[in-house]
Amino acid sequence: MDSDVSNPELESFREQWRAEVRARLAAASGSSRQRQQQQQQQQPPPPPRQASNTGPAAGPSRPTGANALAVAPRGNPPKAPQKQKEVLQDAGDDVIYVSHSFDEPLAAPEATATATATASSSSETVRPQSSGKREPVTALEHFERAVEKEAAGNLGDSLRLYRQAFKMDENVDKKYRNKHFPKPPPKPAQAAPAKDTPTSASKAETARSMKELIKSFSTLSITPAPPEVEGTPAPPCPMASLPEEILALILCDVALNDVGDFVRMAQVCKRLAYLVVTEDRVWRRLCVGPEFGFGGMHYHWQCQVNWGPLTEGDLLREAAEAAEAEEAETEAGTGTALGPPSPLPLEADKMPASRSALAERAERLARENAANTLAFFGTLYACSWQRMLRLRPRVRFGGCYISTVNYMRAGQASDSLATWAAPVHIVTYYRYLRFFRDGTVLSLLTTAEPGDVVHHLTRDALALHKGGANPHLPSANVAKSALRGRWRLARATDNPGASPGEIEGDLVVETEGVGNYIYRLDLTMRSAGKAAQGGAGPRNNKLAWKGFYSYSPLTGEWAEFSMRNVKPYYYSRVKSYGVMGE
């Protein structure tokens, strides 16, 4: 032992060995801490809630106080310059537009859902997966799911699925095209014409127009069905023996119950096809009546913004506007300047209008509406009730109007990730409008997809969750953010000097806003899809923006919102609303 202690070389070797061991331990602990930090940095952060703050009405809070929204907006919003008066619409949306139909409510989502959100897309939020839809496995299934997400407006998920599909198979787009859009089979070679081929006269007969074809059915009658077994009596057909007057009354009742069923009766037989197309009594009843026609359209306010009844001040203000419009027409040629309207007493806005005054007003407006309908029938629609019902703009109540907004926003580059360019966020949110027959409307801005919203956008859900009640129900999020409002179609006083054809189709919507503010949406009805190009298809199923304003009842000032990222609304039918939309 004494020799080991007195050996200086052995002592230096031991010191070097101890220093090397200490260095290795320090390096190992430092690398472990660095790995933990890198793992924490590489974990995806929770999806940001940027979509709810993008629109002007983002995060609306309901007005509070007893007198909130008790005063209607005074005057009209500021007029835009002449170059900005054009309708704001996206021409590309008209070509790719596909109407959606929400026939049945969605199944209850699973509680345990998986999320695949990435930092490059803020629209890829955590959504519960439906129990009836399995995850895609093959490249073609990923591509088909990406097409569905793109059609629904969820660009973040669609981009992720497209990337995964092309990683699995670079020719997956060709397989998708061959599966869903196969090429037609080659036409067989035409044989030489035989001697007994149809003559040119018979060919011209087959090329008749639809009007001539329907006219040829006028002399036909309803033919009963033949007997199922030869020699047995034929099954009864009561409609075959009915006179045409009674048959027209039956068709009118069917049309008032559901216009779609009435039109589909033309597929039963040629006689019914002739009656459906040419029976003007039915089409006139549909146009004039309030069920599906223009008797149910409103050109004046029917309630307050908060769905309260009209006040005496509203009626006096409406009468003053009508008198001012008449004076403007009579004095337009003389150039006499009109004086400012006399101010109304403050008590008038707090006194509800009497029932007799409201009933008299409703009768007067109904007569004006019927007179305008008859005037447009003879001028704009060539004396055709069927053409008028198809082409004249009207609000639909059997579904809701949905606006899908997608835009890209530059993100912030991370120091821990080596990328060539800064990330880009794809922001997606939706606007919803549901109209009711009594002149009220529900407005909603949310990031939730239509399948999770439209079945809860009802007045019953709004009453169920009043004051924050029942927050555990699925409809609580929709009812909490929905805004009450009112709607009406534009009239001559909204655009003085314009022709009736230019005014037709303009829609004014006023809803609750943040605090005591009131939002005003100026929209106009247009056609989307093939109908926009002059082809067949539903008409007036699109609401294009003309302006978006806010009004302060305290100061009486109007302000205009930016129209940078707005997109038009498109109508989608919801079967749970019913045919009448109640």
Residue pairs with C-beta under 8 A, 6 or more apart in sequence:
4 10
5 11
38 416
41 414
41 416
42 416
44 117
44 118
44 119
45 119
46 117
47 117
47 122
47 124
47 125
47 126
48 122
48 425
49 447
50 122
50 409
50 425
50 427
51 122
51 123
51 427
51 428
51 429
51 447
52 58
52 59
52 429
52 445
52 446
52 447
53 59
54 405
54 407
54 427
54 429
54 565
55 405
55 429
55 431
55 445
55 565
56 519
56 548
56 550
56 561
56 562
57 443
57 445
57 483
57 513
57 514
57 519
58 445
59 514
60 445
60 481
60 483
60 512
60 513
60 514
61 514
61 515
62 483
62 512
63 69
63 306
63 512
63 513
63 515
63 516
65 516
68 306
68 516
69 304
69 305
69 306
69 512
69 516
69 518
69 553
70 304
70 308
70 349
70 350
70 553
71 349
71 553
72 301
72 304
72 305
72 313
72 314
72 317
72 349
73 510
73 518
73 520
73 551
73 553
73 558
74 556
75 556
75 558
76 494
77 520
77 522
77 547
77 549
77 551
77 558
77 560
78 549
78 558
78 560
80 547
80 560
85 546
87 524
87 526
87 544
87 545
87 546
88 544
88 545
88 546
88 563
88 566
88 568
89 526
89 542
89 544
89 545
89 568
90 567
90 568
93 528
93 567
93 568
93 570
94 527
94 528
94 529
94 532
94 533
94 542
95 532
95 533
97 528
97 529
97 542
97 570
98 151
98 529
99 529
99 538
99 541
99 570
99 571
99 572
99 573
100 402
100 450
100 572
101 572
101 573
101 574
101 575
102 399
102 450
102 451
102 454
102 455
102 572
102 573
102 574
102 575
102 576
103 575
104 575
104 576
105 455
105 576
106 130
106 451
106 452
106 455
107 130
107 131
107 132
108 131
109 128
109 129
109 130
109 131
110 128
110 129
110 130
110 131
111 128
113 126
113 127
113 128
113 129
114 129
115 124
115 125
115 126
115 127
116 124
116 160
117 124
117 125
117 126
118 124
118 156
118 160
119 411
119 414
119 423
120 411
120 423
120 424
120 425
121 155
121 156
121 159
121 160
121 425
121 426
122 156
122 409
122 425
122 426
122 427
123 154
123 155
123 156
123 157
123 406
123 425
123 426
123 427
123 428
123 447
124 156
124 157
124 160
125 447
127 449
129 135
136 142
136 144
136 145
136 161
138 168
139 164
139 165
139 166
139 168
139 169
139 172
139 175
140 165
140 169
140 172
140 175
140 176
140 179
142 161
142 162
142 164
142 165
142 168
142 172
143 161
143 162
143 165
143 172
143 173
143 175
143 176
144 176
145 161
146 157
146 158
146 159
146 160
146 161
146 162
146 165
147 158
147 176
149 155
149 157
149 158
149 161
150 158
152 404
152 449
152 450
153 404
153 406
153 428
153 430
153 449
154 428
154 449
155 406
155 426
155 428
156 426
156 428
159 426
165 172
166 172
166 173
169 175
208 216
214 273
214 274
214 277
214 278
217 270
217 271
217 273
217 274
218 274
218 278
220 270
220 271
220 274
221 240
221 271
222 237
222 239
222 240
222 269
222 271
222 272
223 240
223 269
224 234
224 235
224 236
224 237
224 240
225 234
225 235
225 237
226 234
227 233
227 234
227 235
228 235
239 247
242 250
244 275
247 275
248 275
248 279
248 281
248 282
251 262
251 265
251 272
251 275
251 276
251 279
251 282
252 281
252 282
252 285
254 261
254 262
254 265
255 261
255 262
255 282
255 285
255 286
256 285
256 286
256 289
256 291
256 292
257 579
258 579
259 286
259 292
260 579
262 276
262 282
263 276
265 272
265 276
266 272
266 273
266 276
266 277
267 273
276 282
277 386
280 385
280 386
283 385
283 386
283 388
283 389
284 385
286 292
286 293
286 385
286 389
287 293
287 294
287 373
287 377
287 385
287 388
287 389
288 294
288 295
288 370
288 373
289 295
289 296
290 296
290 437
291 580
292 389
293 389
293 394
294 369
294 373
294 392
294 394
295 366
295 369
295 370
295 373
296 437
297 369
297 394
297 395
297 489
298 439
298 487
298 488
298 489
299 365
299 368
299 369
299 488
299 489
299 490
299 491
300 318
300 365
300 488
300 491
301 310
301 314
301 318
301 439
301 486
301 488
302 310
302 438
302 439
302 440
302 486
302 488
303 309
303 310
303 438
303 439
303 440
303 486
304 310
304 311
304 314
304 486
305 484
305 485
305 486
305 510
305 511
305 512
305 518
306 484
306 512
307 440
307 484
307 486
309 352
309 353
309 358
310 352
310 353
310 358
311 348
311 349
311 350
311 351
311 352
311 353
312 348
312 349
312 351
312 352
312 353
312 357
313 344
313 345
313 348
313 349
313 350
313 351
314 349
314 353
315 353
315 357
315 361
316 344
316 348
317 344
320 341
320 342
321 493
322 493
324 338
324 341
325 492
325 493
325 496
327 338
328 338
328 496
331 338
372 500
373 388
375 500
376 388
376 392
376 500
376 504
377 383
377 385
377 388
379 500
380 388
380 392
380 500
380 501
380 504
381 387
381 388
381 391
381 392
390 539
391 539
391 540
392 504
393 489
393 504
393 505
393 525
393 540
394 540
395 435
395 487
395 489
395 507
396 435
396 541
396 571
396 581
397 435
397 436
397 437
397 577
397 580
397 581
397 582
398 573
398 574
398 577
398 578
398 579
398 580
398 581
399 454
399 571
399 572
399 573
399 574
399 577
399 581
400 432
400 433
400 434
400 454
400 457
400 571
400 572
400 574
400 577
401 432
401 433
401 434
401 435
401 543
401 569
401 570
401 571
401 572
402 430
402 431
402 432
402 450
402 454
402 569
402 570
402 572
403 430
403 431
403 432
403 543
403 566
403 567
403 568
403 569
403 570
404 428
404 430
404 567
405 427
405 428
405 429
405 430
405 431
405 565
405 566
405 567
406 426
406 427
406 428
406 567
407 426
407 427
407 565
408 424
408 425
408 426
408 427
409 424
409 425
409 427
410 422
410 424
410 425
411 422
411 423
411 424
411 425
412 422
412 423
413 419
413 422
413 423
414 423
428 447
429 445
429 446
429 447
430 445
430 446
430 447
430 448
430 449
430 450
430 453
431 443
431 444
431 445
431 569
432 442
432 443
432 444
432 445
432 446
432 450
432 453
432 454
432 457
433 441
433 442
433 443
433 509
433 543
433 569
434 441
434 442
434 457
435 441
435 487
435 581
436 442
436 459
436 581
436 582
437 580
437 581
437 582
439 486
439 487
439 488
440 459
440 484
440 485
440 486
440 487
441 484
441 485
441 486
441 487
441 509
441 511
442 457
442 458
442 459
442 462
442 482
442 483
442 484
442 485
443 482
443 483
443 485
443 509
443 511
443 519
443 521
444 453
444 457
444 478
444 481
444 482
444 483
445 481
446 453
446 477
446 478
446 481
448 477
448 478
450 572
452 474
453 478
454 572
454 574
455 574
455 576
456 474
456 475
456 478
456 479
457 478
457 482
461 475
461 478
461 479
462 479
462 482
462 484
464 470
464 473
464 475
464 479
465 471
465 473
465 475
465 476
465 479
465 480
468 480
470 476
483 511
483 512
483 513
483 519
484 511
484 512
485 509
485 510
485 511
485 512
485 519
486 509
486 510
487 507
487 508
487 509
487 510
488 507
488 508
489 506
489 507
489 508
490 503
490 505
490 506
490 507
490 508
491 503
492 498
492 500
492 503
494 503
494 506
494 508
495 502
495 503
495 506
505 524
505 525
505 526
505 540
506 522
506 523
506 524
506 525
506 546
507 521
507 522
507 523
507 524
507 525
507 543
508 520
508 521
508 522
508 523
509 520
509 521
509 523
510 518
510 519
510 520
510 521
511 518
511 519
511 521
512 518
512 519
513 519
513 550
516 552
516 553
516 554
517 550
517 551
517 552
517 553
518 550
518 551
518 553
519 548
519 549
519 550
519 551
520 547
520 548
520 549
520 550
520 551
521 545
521 547
521 548
522 545
522 546
522 547
522 548
522 549
523 543
523 544
523 545
523 546
523 569
524 543
524 544
524 546
525 540
525 542
525 543
525 544
526 532
526 540
526 542
526 543
526 544
526 568
527 537
527 538
527 539
527 540
527 541
527 542
528 541
528 542
528 568
528 570
529 537
529 538
529 541
530 536
530 537
531 537
531 538
531 539
531 541
532 542
538 571
541 570
541 571
542 568
542 569
542 570
542 571
543 568
543 569
543 570
543 571
544 568
545 563
545 566
545 568
547 560
547 563
548 560
548 561
548 563
548 566
549 558
549 559
549 560
549 561
550 558
550 559
550 561
551 557
551 558
551 559
552 559
